[in-house]
Amino acid sequence: MKKRLLNPVFIAAVAGLTYQLLVKYGAAPEAGVYQAAVDIVTYAVIGVGIYKTFPAEDAK
């Protein structure tokens, strides 16, 4: 399940669906603002995934 949630195509599909729902209910921000927010969240997910690949160092 986690692998599916981190799939870029799945993230894009969820982002598109969310935007369409926001447009339908009249709560959607401008497309550029929404795209910037999606980019920030996506980069954060990618960054956390990369960070977790490094071995943990023992605190001394």
Backbone torsions as a table, in degrees:
resi	resn	phi	psi	omega
1	MET	NA	-42.8	-179.3
2	LYS	-62.9	-38.2	179.9
3	LYS	-63.2	-39.2	178.9
4	ARG	-67.1	-40.0	-179.2
5	LEU	-66.3	-27.3	-179.6
6	LEU	-92.8	1.1	177.7
7	ASN	-68.9	125.7	-177.4
8	PRO	-58.8	-34.4	179.2
9	VAL	-67.8	-40.0	178.0
10	PHE	-65.2	-42.2	178.1
11	ILE	-61.7	-42.5	178.5
12	ALA	-64.3	-40.3	179.4
13	ALA	-64.8	-43.4	178.8
14	VAL	-65.4	-40.8	178.6
15	ALA	-63.6	-42.1	178.2
16	GLY	-64.6	-43.6	178.9
17	LEU	-63.5	-42.8	179.0
18	THR	-61.1	-44.1	-179.9
19	TYR	-64.0	-41.5	179.1
20	GLN	-63.5	-39.0	177.2
21	LEU	-66.7	-39.2	178.0
22	LEU	-65.2	-38.6	177.3
23	VAL	-64.5	-43.4	-178.7
24	LYS	-59.2	-40.3	-177.8
25	TYR	-94.6	6.1	174.1
26	GLY	74.6	21.4	-177.5
27	ALA	-113.4	13.3	-174.7
28	ALA	-80.8	135.9	172.0
29	PRO	-75.4	177.3	175.4
30	GLU	-61.2	151.4	-175.2
31	ALA	-58.7	-39.4	-179.2
32	GLY	-65.3	-39.7	178.6
33	VAL	-67.0	-43.2	179.1
34	TYR	-63.2	-42.5	179.6
35	GLN	-63.3	-38.9	177.6
36	ALA	-63.5	-41.3	178.6
37	ALA	-65.0	-42.2	177.8
38	VAL	-63.2	-41.1	178.4
39	ASP	-62.0	-43.8	-179.7
40	ILE	-62.4	-45.3	179.8
41	VAL	-64.7	-42.2	179.8
42	THR	-63.7	-44.9	178.3
43	TYR	-63.6	-35.4	177.6
44	ALA	-65.4	-43.5	178.5
45	VAL	-62.8	-43.2	178.7
46	ILE	-64.1	-44.3	-179.6
47	GLY	-62.4	-42.4	178.2
48	VAL	-64.5	-39.9	178.2
49	GLY	-62.9	-41.3	178.4
50	ILE	-68.9	-41.9	-179.1
51	TYR	-61.2	-36.9	-178.4
52	LYS	-70.9	-13.9	179.8
53	THR	-79.2	-18.2	179.4
54	PHE	-79.5	141.5	179.6
55	PRO	-69.1	144.9	179.6
56	ALA	-75.9	139.0	176.5
57	GLU	-95.2	145.6	178.0
58	ASP	-73.8	131.6	177.9
59	ALA	-77.2	132.0	-178.9
60	LYS	-120.6	NA	NA
